[in-house]
């Protein structure tokens, strides 16, 4: 295993970015294309919109909520091993879906088994990007997760074509063969060991608190310390990390409603199946371009990444309000363009902000727990949208409620906005560390030191230096 003092910001890291990009194309991006299967499952099994939505919601929820398990396995073995195992498990789950006779079977095979396999490929690959990059983290992360947009552009029409040609069972078998390529992606994740954690003093003090809090648990139950270290549960005691995770829950709750119901909503307006299935592809194209571009911009513009992130969230909420008012296919395409731009602003920064609030050496655990909040949101969001459709007979209310959740997440983020003269963390009883400069999200802001009132108390050690005396 390669040992370095700090992230190399390049080199083999670009191969890691390529691997993570392909994982997002093959595995992670597939959940956004499940809307094509959603319409087919509902027609074949004659189930309600809410019940059928559970397939996709459990699938995405399992991907995200099993992330702490993936992080723990990564700590025990390596990212490479875990990702390759995830590729095999996800293919097995899709293969077993061929024998499905009802929606419950698909919830187990696609939702739980395939979801767990994809989970083993998701967070470890993003954690590896965070270990290889620091200054260019947002750029590298934006390129990596743009694979989701490429996946939507490719998989949505591909799934529709496969369903038309081979039926939904044959389409799932071919999808299983595609998922096996996750093993190849995992082989590219060369392990790296960071000897320097590179965290700010605020993070170091926070880690010291977490270590002290775990001593009591260690004294009571010896095994508890090992569990805490494996799953990094002490991160949940960090106020800034917890607030950001709660905001991420609200954002994901609103963002999750569109993907499963977008195609059905378009078909309800009279749009043909092929054209409706192409809407997620349009969104994917825009996201594939917007994510790396916005990641690059956030690394270079003199704006805090938190503010950049909030702009994207507000834009997403506005787009959700606009979708019910789009009554033509052209209007829906316009909504997808602006939706892709908005989501392309905040998505590259999710892993970056998690890394900031958890630290580089704890990024695996930080991503794991952040994705738990996202997973809970996906478990609730899509069924809520389905139940709203069953109650109202249209998808308009679902999009309005989704916008409300997104705006609530922005309000929660205001707790992380620094006040004048404060650091980026939440206000606590602790004094702000006395440092000559405050580096926040790559933007340097000077801090003014307060001079002592009693000037006689100031030492003149520098003037007593022999070099000065010799000069004078």
FENSULVEN-V597419 format. One line per field, one symbol per residue. phi: phi as a letter, one per 20 degrees, with the letter a starting at -180 (. if undefined). burial: + if it has 9 or more other C-alpha atoms within 8 Angstrom, else -. A space follows every 50 residues. Layout:
phi->???
burial->???
//
This chain:
phi->.fdcfbgflqmfgfffffffgffffedfffffeffffgffffffeldfff ffffffffgfffgefefffffffffedbfffffffffffffffffffgef dbffgffffffeffffffgfefffffffffeeccfdffffffffefgfff fffefgffffffffecnffffffffffffffffffffeeffbdeedfmef fffffffffffffefffffecgffffffffelffffeegfffffffffff ffgffffffedfffffffenffgffffeffffgfffffeffffffffffd ffcgfffgffffffffffffffgfeedcfffffffffffffffffeffef ffffffednffdfffffgfffffffffffeffffffffffednbefffff fgfffffffffffffeffefndefeffcfffffecfbdeclndecfdeee fffeffeffcfffefgffffff
burial->---+-++++---++++++++++++++++++++++++++++++----+-++ ++++++++++++++++++++++++---+++++++++++++++++++++-+ --+-++++++++++++++++++++++++++++++-+++++++++++++++ +++++++-++-++--++++++++-++++++++++++++++++-+--+--- --++-+---+---++-++---+-++-++-+++-+++-+-+++++++++++ +++++++++++++++++---+----++++++++++++++++++++++++- --+++--+++++++++++++++++-+--+-+++-+++++++++++++++- +++++-++++-+++++++++++++++++++++++++++++---++-++++ ++++++++++-++--+-+----+--+-----------+-+-++---+--- -----------------++---
//
